[in-house]
Amino acid sequence: MTDLSRRTLVTTSLAGMALTGLATSAAPASAAPSAIPLVRKRLTLSTGIATGDVTTDSAVLWSRASGPGRLTALLQAVDDSGEILRGRYGFSRTIRGPLATEASDFTAKIHAKDLPAGTRFALELNFEDENGPGEAVRGTFRTAPGTGKHDGGTEDALGGGRPSSSSQSFVWTGDTAGQGWGINEDLGGMRGYKAMHATRPDFFIHSGDTIYADGPIAATVTEKDGQVWRNIVTEEVSKVAETLKEYRGRHRYNSLDANMRAMFADVPVIAQWDDHETTNNWYPGEILDDARYTERNVNVLAARGRQAWQENMPIADAAALWRPGTFDAGQYQPARIYRKISRGPQLDIFCLDMRTFKSPNTDGKEPYATNILGQEQVDWLIKEVRKSKATWKVIAADLPLGIIVPDGAVNQESLANRDHGAPLGRELEIAGVLSAFKKFRVKNTVWLTADVHYCAAHHYSPDRASFTDFDPFHEFVAGPINAGSFGPSEMDGTFGPEVLFAKAGRFPGESPRDGENQYFGHVDLAADGLLTVSLRNALGAVIYSKELLPER
């Protein structure tokens, strides 16, 4: 990925370019012109484009080429009707980014910086090689609101479309193409993405399980009622992923869905990962006892899965840190997943990584703290949330806090341990975080998550808890967006959860056929700070809603 500022001057003429590794030699002066013109194959973007980690002044721009080439982006400020803005609010920039090569699976990213806040952009991405620019794919995104009245996103600046530059909305969910339920074009593909896209959100949090590397996808699946589900199938999804090629193939598979491609072209992504990007319920150091795998060292699998995930997600600071030709564990050094995304004066998003530093799955009842975040991430979270001046602090977690998720007969995949008493094991880390929030008088935190394949709204309060050193807060659970439905699950009482709402499928593993039992969450943040959280099914129907007023 490359970092380019507003002050970067770029020329797009091929005469001024030197495409490293792609230079062509000039034809001899004596060469006779060919009677038949050569057919030159231009680069294409078959898996679409995406933007990600969009803040008030920056955005990550991503795509994959059909072969070696240099990523190029054109950004232009537009109004809500798509008309290019001129004069005071005009903005246009062409950026030449890095080369896409086989070492990165032909993916490339540009980190565009110093963008005006609250501004909608028309985006055009293509790849260039010795034959010139290839196919161009267009999209759009909007930077987060700024602090000033005129940041480019106000109603008078953009000609209408928004009541205030400070209002915004977003969606979240998890669990894409799991339990063998892949892309069924007979039903219109992954319809949940179409439903999310239809809400016109400013961004999308994918709360983990972006792929199911451990879940083979067959051409047909017979459902419980006898109906036949028909999947698109590729070679890489026909077995569990073990090689880097197979992990990459999982991401390529999901991008075959037209609904996902359309949404990602228009809606910036904030990506998290969980277990299925590698294998079910994994933790560092695990050795698999699974006959489907020839490589059973999870550290090796996780390094390959992490590289494929990092290549395919539009995540900031995901620089090309791999060494070409060396993809095994310990040789690929990925960028950090836990991070803060600033969305203006009203909203900060704190993305957690509850997988990389996770301790082994035990019964979770150790009398000392074990890891779900790790101490470095705990310290980072407390520090960043404490100093945040945003009205709302959204903690984007890839695992719920109080839902019990077993891993076998005794061990726990969750941080909850089925013991309703004082915090033990992984719970001690979260207890420390919640205590620090209270100590430093942090207000207006909301936890959003997925993972458990049903949707729910929880309220945690010390009045109901065994551990009481924290302030009350809400947690909302969404997903799956295109996977089997399960639950609802038992709750652990340590932090005093109250289940305000829960809805699951009619039976375990239910398919996404009717869309009524797959879910996403939607958040609307009004200019006055009112936060409205709704849970919706994959058809877009609202099934639960909660309004939260900020504490001043």
N, C-alpha and C positions, 0 to 999 in steps of 0.2 A: 504494500500500500504506500502511496506517496502523499505527503503533506504539501499543499500548495496554498499560498495566501492570496488575498485580494490584489496585492501589489505585483503578483507574478504576471509578466507579459508573455503572451504565447502567440506564436504564429502557426497557422495551420497549413501553410504551403508545403508540399512535399519537397520542394527545393531546399527548404530550411531544415529538414528533418534528417536525423541520422538514427535509424532504427537499429539499435545494437543487436547484432546477430542476425539481422534481416536484410543487410545491405545487398544490393544487386550490382553486378558488374556491368559496365557500359558495353554496348555492342560495338564491334570493330567498325571503323569508318568505312571499310571496304565491303561490309556485309550488304548483300542485296536485300531489298525489302521483300517480305513474303507476299505471295499472291493471295494467300488465305490468312486473314488476321488471326493471331493467337487468341484463344479463348482463355481469359484469366478468371480464375475462381476467386470470388470475393469472400471475405470472412463473414460468418453469420453469428447470430446470438440466439441459438436455438432454445436456451433455457431462460431467456428473458433477462430482465434487469431488476435491480432492487436498490433501495436506499436504506440507510440505517443509522441509528444513534444520532438522530437529528436534534440539535440543540438550538439555542437562540441564534448562533452564528456559525454553525458547522454542520456538515453532513458527510456520510460515507456513501460513495457511489460504487456499485458492484455490477459485474457481469462476467460471463464466460464466453470465450471465443471458440470458433470451430477449429482453430489452429493458432500458431504463434502470431502475435500481433500486439500493437500498443493501444491501450485503452485511451479513448479521447471522449471528453464530455463537453457539451454546450449547455450552459445555464442561462436562462433569461427570466427576468421577473415578469409576471403576468398578473392580470386581475382575475377575479373569480369566474369570469366568462372565458378565460384563456387568452385574452388579447394582451399583446406585449405592451408593457408600460414604457412610457417615454419620459423625458425630462427629469424632474426631481426624483421620481421614484423608479426611474429606469435602471436596469442592471443587466449586463450581458458579459459573459466570460466564457472563453474556450480554454480548456485545460487538457494538456497532454499528460497522461499518467504513465504508469509503469508497463513493462512488457508482460504479457501473458505467455507463459511457456508450459511445456509439458510438466516441469517440476511443480507447478501450481495447479495442475489439471486445467490449464488454460484460463484460470480465473484471475481477475485483477481488480484492484480497488483504488479509488482516489479519495483522499480525505480533503474535501473542500472546506476551507476556513475563511474567516472574515466575511461571512455572508450577512446581509441585513436581516434583522429580526422581523418576525411577524410577516414574512413575505412568501407568497406562493411563487414557485419556480416551475417553468417548463424545462424538462430535462431531455437531452438527446445523447445517447451513448452509442459509440461504434468502436471497432478495432481497425487499426491501419497496419498494412504490411507493404511489401514492395510493390504491390498492385494498386495501392492507394486505399482510401477509406472503404470499409465494408458496409454491410447492412446497418442501418440506423434504427434503433428502437427508442421510442419516446415514452416518457412518463412524467410524473409531477410529484412535488412534495411542498410542504410549507414549513419554514423555520418557526421555532417556538416564539411566543410573544416576548417582546423586550420590556424595558421599564419605561420608555418614553411614550408619549402620546402618538407620535408619528414615527413608527419604526417600519413603515411599509405595509403594515397589516391592518391599519385602521380602516374603518368604513369609507372615510372620505378619500383615503389614498388609493384604495383598490376598487372603488366604484361600487361598493355594496357587497353583500354576501355574509357579513359578520357584524353582530351588534357591537362587539368590542374586541380589540386586539388581545385582550387577556383571557377570553373564553377559549376553550379547546375541549376535545373529546378523544377518547382512545378505547381500544378493545384489547382483550387478552384472552388467551386460552392455552391449551397444550395438547399433546398426544395426536400426532399426525400419522396416519397409515399404520395403525397398530392392530394386533390380533388377527392379521390376515385380511383386514378390510382396507383395500387399496383404492385405486382410481377405477371407479365403475362408470364408464361413459354412458351406459344405458340410462343412468339416473342423473346425468349431467355432471359427473365428476364429483369432486369434493365440495359439495354445496355449502358447507359451513363457511368456507372462504368467501363465497359469493355473498352470503348473508352479512358477514362482517364488513365486506367492502361496501355494501349498500348503505351502511350507516354513515359513510363518509368520515371516518375517523382521521384524526391528525397523525396517529401512529398506532402501532400494534406491538404488544408485548407477547412474544412466544415464550411461555413459561417452562419450556423444556419438553423432552421427548419429541424433538423436531423431526426425527426419523425413528424407525424401529429396526435397528440393525440386527436384532436377535429374532425377528419375526418374519419367517419366509412368507412370501405372497404367492399363492397358487392362482391358476387361471380361473378356476371356479371354486366356490364354497357353497355347500348346501346349508341353508339356514334352518333354524329350528322348525319353522312352519313349512319346510319343503321347498321354498323358493330358492332359486339359484342366483347367487351373486357372482358377477363376472368382472374380473380384474384385468386391467392392462398388466402385463408381466414383462420384465426384462431379465436378462441373465443374472445380473447382480442381486436381484431381490428373491431369487429362487431358492436361496439357502441363507444360513446365518452369515453375516459379514465377518471376515477374518483378515483379509488382505486390505491394503489401502485402496486398491481398485474397487473392491466390493463396498467399502464404506463410502467412497465417493459415489458409487453407483446408486446408493440409497438416496442421496441428496438429488442426484440427477433424476431419479424416478419421480420424486415428489414434484419437481419442476415441470414434469409432463402435464400436470393438471392445469388447464386453462384458467380456472378460477383463481388458483394460487398465483399464477404468473400475472394476471390482471391486477390483483390486489397489491402484489409486491411492487408493481410499476407505479402505483399511485399512493401507497401507504408505507411510510418508513417503518422498519422493523427494529425492535429492541430484542435481541435474541439471548436466550439462556439455554443451558444444556442440563440434562439430568442423566438417568441411567441408560435409557434405550439408545442413545447415541453410541453406546459401546455394547453393553449387554445387561440383562435384567438384574436390578438390585446390586450392581457391582460397587466395590470399594477398593481403594488402592491396596495392592499386595495380595489380592484374592487369587487363588488358584481354582479354576473351574472344575467341577465334576459333572460334565455335560458331554455326552458322547457325540453331539453334533459338531463339536469343536476339535480341530487338530492342534490349534494354538490355544493353550489353556491358561497361559500367564496373562492375567487381566491387565497388568501394567503395559504389556506389549500391545494388546488390543486397544486399550484406552489411548495410547499415544497415536495409533493409526486413526481411531475414531475422532480424536480431538483435532488432528490435522485436517481431516476431511470436513469436519464441522467448521473449523476456523476458515478454511478456504471458501466455504459456501455461504457463510453468514456475513452480512454487511456490518461487521462490528468494528468500531474504531480501534486504532492501535493494533490491528491484526496485521502487522508487517510481515513481509515474506522472510521469516526467520529460519525456514528450513534450509538444510544443505542439500543441494540437488543430488539425487541418487541415494540418500540415506533417510529412510522413513521409519526405522524401528524405534522402540522405546529408548529414551535417553538421548536421542540424536535430534529430534525435532523439539524446538523450544517455543511453545505457544505463548501468545499474549495473554494477559490477565482477563478473566471473564467477569469478575465482580468489579463494578464500576458505578459511577454516578452519571446520570443524564439530566442536565439542567433544562427544564422546560419553562423557564420564565419565572417571574416573581411569585406565581401562585403554586408552582409544582416542581418538585424534584423527584426523580425516580432513582431508587437505590437497588441495583441488580445484584442479587446474591449468587454465589456459587456453592451449592450444598452437596457437591459431588466430589470435587477434586481433593478436598482435604478431609473427607469423611473417614471416621474410624471404622474398624470392622463391625459387621452386624452381629451383635450379641443380644442378650435379653435386655440390655439397656439399663441395668440396675446397679451399675458401678457406683460406689460412694464418692467418686471423684469425677471431675469433668472429662468427658471424651468428646471427640470432634464431630461437629456437623458443619461448622464454618472454619475452624482453626483459629488460633489466637491472633494471627496477623489480620485476618479478615474481621474478626470481632472488634479489634482495636480500630480498624479502618471504619467500620460501620458506625460505631459510637462517635468517633471523631467527626465524620462527615455529616451525620444526622444532627449532631449537636450544633454544628456551625451553620447549618442550612437556615436561610432566612425565608425560604418558600413557605407559603401558607400551609400547603399539604406536602407531607413526606410519605410517598408510596414506597413500601418495601416489597419489591418483586422477588418472591421466594419460589424456588422450584420444588419445595416440599411444604405441606401444611404443618402447622404447629401442634395441633391437638388431636389430629386424626391418627388412629392406630393402624399401621400397615405392617402386618407380619411378614417375615422372611423365613418360611418354614414353621415348624411346630413351636419353637421356643424363641428364636431370634426376631429382632425387629428391624425392618427397613426404615421405619420412621424414626423421628427423634423422640416421639412419644413412646413410652415403654409399658403401657397397660397397668402402671402402678399409679394410683390416684393421690399418693402422698407427696412428700417433699421432692423437689427435683433431684434426679439421679442421672448419671451418665451424660448423654448428649443434652438432656434438659437443662443441665447446669450452665451450659454456654448461653442458651436462650434466656435463662433466668438472669444472667449477668447483663445481657443486652437490655432487657426490659427494665431492670433496676437502674441502669445508667440513664436510660431515657427519663425515668422519673426523677432521678437525682439532678439532672441538668435541665429539668422542666421543659422537656421536648413536648410540643403540642401537635395534635392533628397527624398522627401516624395511622396509616391503613396498610394492612398486609394483603397482597394479592398472590394467588397461587393456582396450581392445577394439580396434575399428577394422579389423582385418585379416581378419575373417570366418572365423576358425577359432579353436580354443582351444589353449592351450599353457601350459607351466610352464617357466620359465627360471631358472637360477642364474648370477649374475654374480660373478666372482672375479678379483682381480688376479693370481692364480697362472696364469691362462690369457690375460691381457690384454696389449695393447700399452701401455695406460695403466694404471698400477698404484697411483696415489695414492688409493685408496678401500678401504672395507671391503666384504666380500661381502654380497650381498643377493639376495632373490628377486623375480621379476616373474611375475605370472599374467595370462593373456590369455583373455578370454571373448568370446562373440558369434559370429555374429549371432544375435539373438533371433527375428527374422522378416525375413529377407533371404536373398540368395543366398550359398552357401558357396564359399569359395576356399581356396587355399593347400595345404600350408604353404609359407612363404616362406623365402628364404635369409637367413642371419644374418650380421651384421657383427661381426668379431672384436675391435674396438677395446676394448670393456669386458669381454671374456672370457666371453661367454655359453656356458652348457651347456644344451642342450635336454633337459630331464628328461622331457617329454611333449609330444606335439603330435597333434592330430586335426583333420582337415578333411573336407569333403564328398568324395563319390566322383568328382565331376567339377565343373569350374568353373561357378559360377552355379546350383548345384543348389537346387531349390525347398525350402521348408519342409514339403512334403507329409507325410513320415513322421515329422518331428520329430527324427530321429536325428542330423542333421548341422547343427543350430542349437544354440547353447550359451549357458549362463550360468554364473557362478561363485557359490559359496556360501561364506561365512565364518562359522565358529562360534567365538566367543571365550568360553572358560570362565572361571569365577571365579578359577582359579589362574593365569590368563594364557596357557594353552595355546591357540594359534591353529590351527584346522583349516581348511584351504582345500580345497574340492572343486570340480571342474569337472563340469558335468552337461549332459545334452542337454535339448532342449525338451520331452521327456516326463518329465523329472525324474530320470532314471537317472544315478547317479554313475559317471563314467568315469575319474576320477583323483582322488586325495586326497593331501594332504601335511600333516603335523603340524609345527608350528614352536614350539619352546620359547623363551620370552623370555630374553634375556641380562640378567642382573641387575647 
